Amino acid sequence: MALYMKAAEILEKVAQKKGAVKTLVYDSKFQNIKQLFALVCETQKYSSVLQEIINSTKLLKETKLRIHLAKVLVYDLLIGHGVKCGGTWKTMMLKHRSRLQAALARIKVKRKVSRNQDLLPSSFQQTRGNDVIPRYVRVNTLKTTLEDVIDYLKREGFSYQGTACRLEDLNHLSGKRFLCDLHLQDLLVFSAKTAFHNHFLYKAGHIILQDKASCLPAFLLNPQVGSHVIDACAAPGNKTSHLAAMIKNKGKLFAFDLDAKRLSTMSTLLLRAGVTCHQLANQDFLKVDPQSSEYKEVEYILLDPSCSGSGMVCLRDEVSELQDEGRLQALATFQLRSLNHALQFPRVQRVVYSTCSIHSQENEDVVSACLQQNSAFRLVHLFPNWPERGHEPFTECLRASTAKTRTHGFFVAMLERRPPQTDEENLLVITLPSGGEEKQDTHQSGPSDEELENTETANEQPTNSVSKKKRRNRKKHKKQES
């Protein structure tokens, strides 16, 4: 009974955006973590089918069960290994078993399939076969080094295979063999079934269990040691700890999140990771004042706002129910507001925008709208050798997917403040080959000769000799015309 209660509780929290499945499962301290994780993930995968069965049989009305508890019980009864608990719930499920089985059979006939797994959405079925996500482990350089972690694992019987040369190398990992990632130097790669949640290195904060795609935002933002950084939507905290490692716990790291419980969990994670440069705030990032003196030195912002979660493999069935245009548009509106807000901080130089979504509405479309509204910023071409790019024409951005990068689905863009233009750059001078005369291009806005001279006098700054010569030539030309 405890298994079903805990699984239902986690599914409800996931639906309320209160955490990721893995984080919630491993923070639950449930006695059999593997069993709980499997039940939650499998129920998620079949969520739409289970919902259809429950609706058609009016199960909630007759049993007074809550929806997430009903889903885990129906999953185990019809698709899993049978209801494992005793008492009231088992009696209830057995009473309705025939009707529930008949509802499942009708769905199979309607969809012309014979196996339960054929009822899964195509987005999940495409992750079968070779498209398996390996176990990624980020070395926490605040507490240890890559070399020390590799040596420790080798002493435990793991077999280090060196640095991966190509993506296909990840397909051959099995048992205790592991590699260094071919793109991120502090990332180790193991077979998908490798478990680390009870390992000393994890409990001591020496390693962080983090998908490779999730490591990209902090890695690409690349804040300088000692700089001031904002993590705008910070919980559960893996990206925050990554940023802290990059600035070596120097400078300041401001982290915001609206959910107090997630922030509390995040505080524990950061403590375990040895992060000391952070300042957590239970606050909506959109209400943070960019003009506040507290943030006057902020030059880097990482923005990973709420999104559809459509890139998360084990959530694809759950989120597929929610991907109507209205919901996506509402998310995109919020994401654009957040990105525009990030660009209002007066000294910010780089902003990384990321989502775990596969939808253009939340990715390239948001970036496009933001650039149209913020001409002072431009896109940075990220990671030229990365195998998957943003959709045309936003190929400066990165995408990630199970098939092409062996990660969850992800999107990353980086906006950089344009360098201020000088007077000389604003003034376009065209040399005419026929007469050797020079004219100011009337299609370009720029200061007049008099304004240039006044500016030079006011600032008392030496002027480039070439610039002086050009102004003398223009004066001479004007005299000749008069």
C-alpha positions as CSV (number, residue, x, y, z in Angstrom):
1,M,0.0,0.0,0.0
2,A,2.9,2.4,0.8
3,L,4.3,1.9,-2.7
4,Y,1.1,3.0,-4.4
5,M,0.6,6.0,-2.0
6,K,4.1,7.2,-2.6
7,A,3.9,6.7,-6.4
8,A,0.6,8.6,-6.5
9,E,2.1,11.4,-4.4
10,I,5.1,11.8,-6.8
11,L,2.9,11.8,-9.9
12,E,0.8,14.5,-8.4
13,K,3.9,16.7,-7.6
14,V,5.2,16.2,-11.1
15,A,1.8,17.3,-12.5
16,Q,2.0,20.4,-10.3
17,K,5.6,21.2,-11.6
18,K,7.0,20.6,-8.1
19,G,10.0,18.6,-9.2
20,A,11.4,16.1,-11.7
21,V,10.6,12.4,-11.4
22,K,14.1,11.3,-10.5
23,T,14.6,14.0,-7.9
24,L,11.2,13.4,-6.2
25,V,11.7,9.6,-6.2
26,Y,15.2,9.7,-4.7
27,D,14.3,12.4,-2.2
28,S,11.4,10.3,-1.0
29,K,13.7,7.9,0.9
30,F,11.4,5.1,0.0
31,Q,12.8,1.7,1.0
32,N,12.8,0.2,-2.5
33,I,13.8,3.1,-4.8
34,K,14.1,1.0,-7.9
35,Q,10.6,-0.4,-7.5
36,L,9.1,3.1,-6.9
37,F,11.0,4.6,-9.8
38,A,9.8,1.9,-12.2
39,L,6.2,2.2,-11.2
40,V,6.2,6.0,-11.5
41,C,7.9,6.0,-14.9
42,E,5.7,3.2,-16.4
43,T,2.6,4.8,-15.1
44,Q,3.7,8.1,-16.8
45,K,4.3,6.3,-20.1
46,Y,0.8,4.8,-20.2
47,S,-0.8,7.9,-18.7
48,S,-3.2,8.7,-21.6
49,V,-4.3,5.1,-22.0
50,L,-4.9,4.8,-18.2
51,Q,-6.9,8.0,-18.3
52,E,-9.1,6.7,-21.1
53,I,-9.7,3.4,-19.2
54,I,-10.6,5.3,-16.0
55,N,-12.9,7.7,-17.8
56,S,-14.8,5.0,-19.8
57,T,-15.4,2.9,-16.7
58,K,-16.3,5.8,-14.4
59,L,-13.9,4.3,-11.9
60,L,-13.3,7.6,-9.9
61,K,-17.0,8.1,-9.4
62,E,-17.5,4.6,-8.1
63,T,-14.4,4.2,-5.9
64,K,-13.7,7.8,-4.8
65,L,-10.1,7.3,-5.6
66,R,-7.9,10.3,-6.6
67,I,-6.7,10.2,-10.2
68,H,-3.0,9.5,-9.7
69,L,-3.7,6.7,-7.2
70,A,-6.2,5.2,-9.6
71,K,-3.6,5.4,-12.4
72,V,-0.9,3.5,-10.5
73,L,-3.4,0.8,-9.3
74,V,-4.9,0.3,-12.8
75,Y,-1.4,0.2,-14.3
76,D,-0.3,-2.6,-12.0
77,L,-3.6,-4.5,-12.4
78,L,-3.7,-4.4,-16.2
79,I,-0.1,-3.8,-17.5
80,G,2.2,-4.4,-14.6
81,H,2.7,-7.5,-12.4
82,G,-0.7,-7.3,-10.6
83,V,-1.8,-5.3,-7.6
84,K,0.7,-6.1,-4.8
85,C,-1.0,-4.7,-1.8
86,G,-3.8,-6.3,0.2
87,G,-6.8,-4.9,2.0
88,T,-9.3,-2.4,0.6
89,W,-7.5,-1.4,-2.5
90,K,-6.9,-4.9,-3.8
91,T,-10.5,-5.9,-3.1
92,M,-11.6,-2.8,-5.0
93,M,-9.4,-3.4,-8.0
94,L,-10.4,-7.1,-8.2
95,K,-14.1,-6.1,-8.1
96,H,-13.7,-3.8,-11.1
97,R,-11.1,-6.0,-12.9
98,S,-13.4,-7.4,-15.6
99,R,-14.7,-4.0,-16.6
100,L,-11.2,-2.5,-16.7
101,Q,-9.9,-5.4,-18.8
102,A,-12.7,-5.0,-21.2
103,A,-12.0,-1.2,-21.5
104,L,-8.4,-2.0,-22.3
105,A,-9.4,-4.6,-24.9
106,R,-11.7,-2.1,-26.6
107,I,-8.9,0.5,-26.9
108,K,-6.6,-2.1,-28.5
109,V,-9.3,-3.1,-31.0
110,K,-10.0,0.6,-31.8
111,R,-6.3,1.3,-32.4
112,K,-5.7,-2.1,-34.2
113,V,-2.9,-3.3,-31.9
114,S,-2.4,-6.5,-30.0
115,R,0.3,-5.6,-27.5
116,N,0.2,-3.1,-24.6
117,Q,3.4,-1.4,-25.6
118,D,1.9,-0.6,-29.0
119,L,-0.4,1.7,-27.3
120,L,2.5,4.0,-26.3
121,P,2.8,7.3,-28.3
122,S,5.3,7.2,-31.2
123,S,7.4,9.8,-29.4
124,F,8.2,7.3,-26.7
125,Q,8.4,4.2,-29.0
126,Q,11.2,6.0,-31.0
127,T,13.4,5.9,-28.0
128,R,13.6,2.1,-28.1
129,G,16.4,0.1,-29.6
130,N,19.8,1.9,-29.9
131,D,18.3,5.3,-28.7
132,V,18.9,4.7,-25.0
133,I,20.1,7.5,-22.8
134,P,23.3,6.6,-20.9
135,R,23.9,7.5,-17.3
136,Y,25.8,10.9,-17.2
137,V,27.8,11.9,-14.1
138,R,29.2,15.4,-13.7
139,V,32.3,15.7,-11.6
140,N,31.8,18.4,-9.0
141,T,35.1,20.4,-9.3
142,L,34.2,22.3,-6.1
143,K,35.1,19.2,-4.1
144,T,37.3,17.0,-6.3
145,T,38.9,16.6,-9.7
146,L,38.2,14.5,-12.7
147,E,41.4,12.5,-12.2
148,D,40.6,11.7,-8.6
149,V,37.1,10.5,-9.4
150,I,38.4,8.3,-12.2
151,D,41.0,6.8,-9.9
152,Y,38.5,6.1,-7.2
153,L,36.1,4.3,-9.6
154,K,39.0,2.3,-11.1
155,R,39.8,1.1,-7.6
156,E,36.2,0.0,-7.2
157,G,36.5,-2.2,-10.3
158,F,35.2,0.2,-12.9
159,S,37.0,0.0,-16.3
160,Y,37.9,3.4,-17.7
161,Q,37.8,3.5,-21.5
162,G,39.3,7.0,-22.1
163,T,37.6,9.8,-23.9
164,A,34.8,9.1,-26.4
165,C,35.8,10.0,-30.0
166,R,32.3,9.8,-31.4
167,L,28.7,9.4,-30.3
168,E,28.6,5.8,-31.3
169,D,31.1,4.9,-28.6
170,L,28.4,5.4,-26.1
171,N,26.5,2.4,-27.6
172,H,29.1,0.0,-26.4
173,L,29.0,0.8,-22.7
174,S,28.0,-2.0,-20.5
175,G,28.7,-3.4,-17.0
176,K,31.3,-1.2,-15.3
177,R,32.9,0.4,-18.4
178,F,32.8,4.2,-18.6
179,L,34.1,7.0,-20.7
180,C,34.8,10.7,-20.6
181,D,32.3,12.6,-22.7
182,L,33.5,13.9,-26.1
183,H,32.1,17.4,-25.6
184,L,32.1,18.2,-21.8
185,Q,35.4,17.5,-20.1
186,D,34.0,17.1,-16.5
187,L,31.3,14.7,-17.6
188,L,31.6,10.9,-17.3
189,V,29.4,8.4,-19.2
190,F,28.2,5.0,-18.0
191,S,25.7,2.4,-19.2
192,A,22.1,3.4,-18.6
193,K,21.6,0.8,-15.8
194,T,24.5,2.0,-13.6
195,A,23.2,3.1,-10.2
196,F,24.9,5.8,-8.2
197,H,22.3,7.1,-5.8
198,N,23.7,5.1,-2.9
199,H,27.3,5.6,-3.9
200,F,29.8,7.4,-1.6
201,L,30.8,9.9,-4.3
202,Y,27.2,10.9,-4.8
203,K,26.3,11.2,-1.1
204,A,29.5,13.2,-0.5
205,G,28.7,15.6,-3.2
206,H,31.7,14.7,-5.4
207,I,29.5,13.8,-8.3
208,I,26.2,15.2,-9.6
209,L,23.8,13.0,-11.5
210,Q,22.8,15.2,-14.4
211,D,21.8,14.6,-18.0
212,K,24.3,15.9,-20.5
213,A,21.8,18.3,-22.1
214,S,21.1,19.8,-18.7
215,C,24.9,20.5,-18.4
216,L,25.0,22.6,-21.6
217,P,23.5,25.9,-20.3
218,A,26.0,26.6,-17.6
219,F,28.9,25.2,-19.7
220,L,28.0,27.5,-22.6
221,L,27.3,30.6,-20.5
222,N,30.9,30.2,-19.2
223,P,30.9,32.9,-16.5
224,Q,34.3,34.2,-15.5
225,V,35.7,33.4,-12.1
226,G,34.6,36.0,-9.5
227,S,31.7,37.3,-11.7
228,H,28.1,38.0,-10.6
229,V,25.6,35.5,-12.0
230,I,21.8,35.0,-11.9
231,D,20.1,31.6,-12.1
232,A,16.6,32.9,-12.8
233,C,14.5,29.7,-12.3
234,A,16.9,27.7,-10.2
235,A,15.3,24.7,-8.6
236,P,16.1,21.8,-8.3
237,G,19.7,23.2,-8.3
238,N,21.9,21.1,-10.6
239,K,22.5,24.0,-13.0
240,T,23.1,26.3,-10.0
241,S,25.8,24.0,-8.6
242,H,27.4,23.8,-12.1
243,L,27.5,27.6,-12.2
244,A,29.1,27.8,-8.8
245,A,31.8,25.3,-9.9
246,M,32.5,27.4,-13.0
247,I,33.1,30.6,-11.0
248,K,34.9,28.5,-8.3
249,N,32.7,29.7,-5.5
250,K,33.9,33.3,-6.0
251,G,31.8,36.3,-6.9
252,K,28.0,36.0,-6.3
253,L,25.4,33.6,-7.5
254,F,21.8,34.8,-7.2
255,A,19.2,32.0,-7.5
256,F,15.4,32.5,-7.6
257,D,12.5,30.1,-7.5
258,L,8.8,30.5,-6.6
259,D,8.4,27.1,-5.0
260,A,9.5,27.2,-1.3
261,K,9.6,23.4,-1.0
262,R,11.7,23.0,-4.1
263,L,14.0,25.8,-2.8
264,S,14.4,23.9,0.5
265,T,15.4,20.7,-1.4
266,M,17.7,22.8,-3.5
267,S,19.4,24.3,-0.4
268,T,20.2,20.7,0.8
269,L,21.6,19.8,-2.6
270,L,23.9,22.9,-2.7
271,L,25.1,22.3,0.8
272,R,26.1,18.7,-0.2
273,A,27.8,20.1,-3.3
274,G,29.9,22.6,-1.3
275,V,28.4,25.7,-2.9
276,T,29.0,28.8,-0.7
277,C,28.7,31.7,-3.1
278,H,24.9,31.5,-3.6
279,Q,22.1,33.7,-2.4
280,L,18.7,31.9,-2.6
281,A,15.4,33.8,-2.8
282,N,11.9,32.5,-2.8
283,Q,10.8,35.1,-5.4
284,D,9.4,35.4,-8.9
285,F,12.2,36.4,-11.2
286,L,9.8,38.6,-13.2
287,K,9.4,40.7,-10.0
288,V,13.2,41.2,-9.4
289,D,14.2,44.8,-10.1
290,P,17.0,44.9,-12.7
291,Q,17.9,48.4,-11.5
292,S,18.5,47.3,-7.9
293,S,22.0,48.1,-6.7
294,E,22.2,44.5,-5.5
295,Y,22.4,43.3,-9.1
296,K,24.4,46.2,-10.6
297,E,27.4,43.9,-11.2
298,V,25.4,41.0,-12.8
299,E,26.9,40.1,-16.2
300,Y,25.6,36.6,-16.8
301,I,22.1,35.2,-16.5
302,L,20.9,31.6,-17.0
303,L,17.2,31.4,-17.8
304,D,15.7,27.9,-17.8
305,P,12.0,28.7,-17.3
306,S,8.9,26.5,-16.9
307,C,8.2,24.7,-20.2
308,S,6.1,21.8,-21.5
309,G,8.7,19.2,-20.6
310,S,8.1,17.5,-24.0
311,G,11.8,16.7,-24.3
312,M,11.8,14.5,-21.2
313,V,11.6,10.9,-22.3
314,C,9.7,9.4,-19.4
315,L,7.2,12.3,-19.5
316,R,6.3,12.4,-23.1
317,D,3.1,10.5,-22.7
318,E,2.0,12.7,-19.9
319,V,2.8,16.0,-21.6
320,S,1.3,14.8,-24.9
321,E,-2.1,15.3,-23.4
322,L,-1.3,19.0,-22.7
323,Q,0.3,20.0,-26.0
324,D,-2.6,22.0,-27.4
325,E,-1.8,25.3,-29.1
326,G,-3.4,27.3,-26.3
327,R,-1.2,25.8,-23.6
328,L,2.0,26.2,-25.7
329,Q,1.1,29.8,-26.5
330,A,0.6,30.6,-22.8
331,L,4.0,29.0,-22.0
332,A,5.7,30.8,-24.8
333,T,4.3,34.2,-23.6
334,F,5.6,33.6,-20.1
335,Q,9.0,32.5,-21.5
336,L,9.3,35.6,-23.7
337,R,8.5,37.9,-20.8
338,S,11.1,36.2,-18.7
339,L,13.8,36.5,-21.5
340,N,12.9,40.1,-22.1
341,H,13.2,40.7,-18.4
342,A,16.6,39.1,-18.2
343,L,17.9,41.5,-20.9
344,Q,16.9,44.5,-18.8
345,F,19.8,44.1,-16.3
346,P,22.0,47.1,-17.1
347,R,25.4,45.3,-17.1
348,V,24.4,41.8,-18.4
349,Q,26.6,40.7,-21.2
350,R,25.4,37.1,-21.8
351,V,22.0,35.4,-21.3
352,V,21.6,31.7,-21.9
353,Y,18.0,30.6,-22.6
354,S,17.2,26.9,-22.4
355,T,14.2,24.6,-22.3
356,C,13.6,20.8,-22.1
357,S,11.0,21.2,-24.9
358,I,11.0,20.0,-28.5
359,H,8.5,22.6,-29.6
360,S,9.5,25.6,-31.8
361,Q,6.9,27.7,-30.1
362,E,8.9,27.5,-26.9
363,N,12.3,27.7,-28.5
364,E,13.2,29.4,-31.8
365,D,9.9,31.4,-31.8
366,V,10.7,32.9,-28.4
367,V,14.2,33.8,-29.4
368,S,13.0,35.3,-32.6
369,A,10.4,37.5,-30.9
370,C,13.0,38.5,-28.2
371,L,15.6,39.6,-30.8
372,Q,13.0,41.7,-32.6
373,Q,12.3,43.6,-29.4
374,N,15.9,43.9,-28.2
375,S,18.2,45.1,-30.9
376,A,21.1,45.6,-28.5
377,F,21.5,41.8,-28.3
378,R,22.5,39.2,-30.9
379,L,22.7,35.4,-31.1
380,V,26.0,33.7,-30.4
381,H,26.9,30.7,-32.6
382,L,27.3,27.9,-30.1
383,F,29.4,24.8,-30.3
384,P,30.0,24.5,-34.1
385,N,30.7,20.8,-33.9
386,W,27.5,20.0,-32.0
387,P,25.5,17.4,-34.1
388,E,22.0,19.0,-33.8
389,R,21.3,22.7,-34.6
390,G,18.3,24.9,-34.0
391,H,15.6,25.0,-36.7
392,E,16.3,27.4,-39.7
393,P,17.2,30.2,-39.6
394,F,18.4,29.9,-36.0
395,T,21.2,27.5,-36.5
396,E,23.3,29.4,-34.0
397,C,21.2,27.6,-31.3
398,L,21.6,24.0,-30.2
399,R,19.0,21.3,-30.0
400,A,19.5,17.9,-28.3
401,S,17.5,14.6,-28.7
402,T,17.7,11.0,-27.8
403,A,18.4,9.9,-31.3
404,K,21.0,12.5,-32.3
405,T,22.8,13.3,-29.0
406,R,21.9,10.5,-26.6
407,T,20.3,12.9,-24.2
408,H,16.8,14.1,-23.3
409,G,15.3,16.7,-25.7
410,F,16.7,20.1,-25.1
411,F,17.2,23.6,-26.6
412,V,19.8,26.2,-25.8
413,A,20.3,29.7,-27.2
414,M,22.8,32.4,-26.0
415,L,22.1,36.1,-26.5
416,E,25.1,38.5,-26.2
417,R,25.1,42.3,-25.8
418,R,26.4,44.0,-29.0
419,P,29.5,46.1,-28.4
420,P,28.7,49.8,-28.5
421,Q,29.3,51.4,-31.9
422,T,31.9,54.2,-32.2
423,D,31.3,57.4,-34.1
424,E,33.6,56.2,-36.8
425,E,31.5,53.0,-37.2
426,N,28.3,55.0,-37.5
427,L,29.7,57.2,-40.2
428,L,30.0,55.4,-43.5
429,V,32.3,57.1,-46.0
430,I,32.2,56.0,-49.6
431,T,35.2,56.6,-51.9
432,L,34.3,57.3,-55.6
433,P,36.9,55.8,-57.9
434,S,36.3,58.3,-60.7
435,G,37.1,61.7,-59.1
436,G,38.6,60.6,-55.8
437,E,36.0,62.6,-54.0
438,E,34.4,61.4,-50.8
439,K,30.8,61.7,-49.8
440,Q,28.9,60.9,-46.7
441,D,26.3,58.2,-47.4
442,T,22.9,60.0,-47.0
443,H,21.3,56.7,-46.1
444,Q,23.3,56.4,-43.0
445,S,22.7,58.4,-39.8
446,G,25.8,59.9,-38.3
447,P,27.2,63.1,-36.7
448,S,28.1,66.1,-38.8
449,D,31.6,67.5,-39.1
450,E,30.8,70.2,-36.7
451,E,29.4,67.7,-34.2
452,L,32.5,65.6,-34.5
453,E,34.7,68.6,-33.8
454,N,32.6,69.6,-30.8
455,T,32.7,66.1,-29.5
456,E,36.5,65.9,-29.9
457,T,36.9,69.3,-28.1
458,A,34.5,68.4,-25.2
459,N,36.1,65.0,-24.6
460,E,39.7,66.3,-25.2
461,Q,40.6,63.0,-26.7
462,P,43.2,62.5,-29.4
463,T,41.6,61.5,-32.8
464,N,42.9,58.9,-35.2
465,S,45.0,60.5,-37.9
466,V,43.1,58.8,-40.7
467,S,39.8,60.3,-39.3
468,K,41.4,63.8,-39.2
469,K,42.5,63.4,-42.8
470,K,38.9,62.4,-43.8
471,R,37.4,65.5,-42.1
472,R,40.0,67.8,-43.8
473,N,39.1,66.3,-47.2
474,R,35.4,66.8,-46.6
475,K,36.0,70.5,-45.6
476,K,38.1,71.0,-48.7
477,H,35.4,69.5,-50.9
478,K,32.8,71.8,-49.4
479,K,34.9,74.9,-50.1
480,Q,35.4,73.8,-53.7
481,E,31.6,73.4,-54.1
482,S,31.0,76.9,-52.7
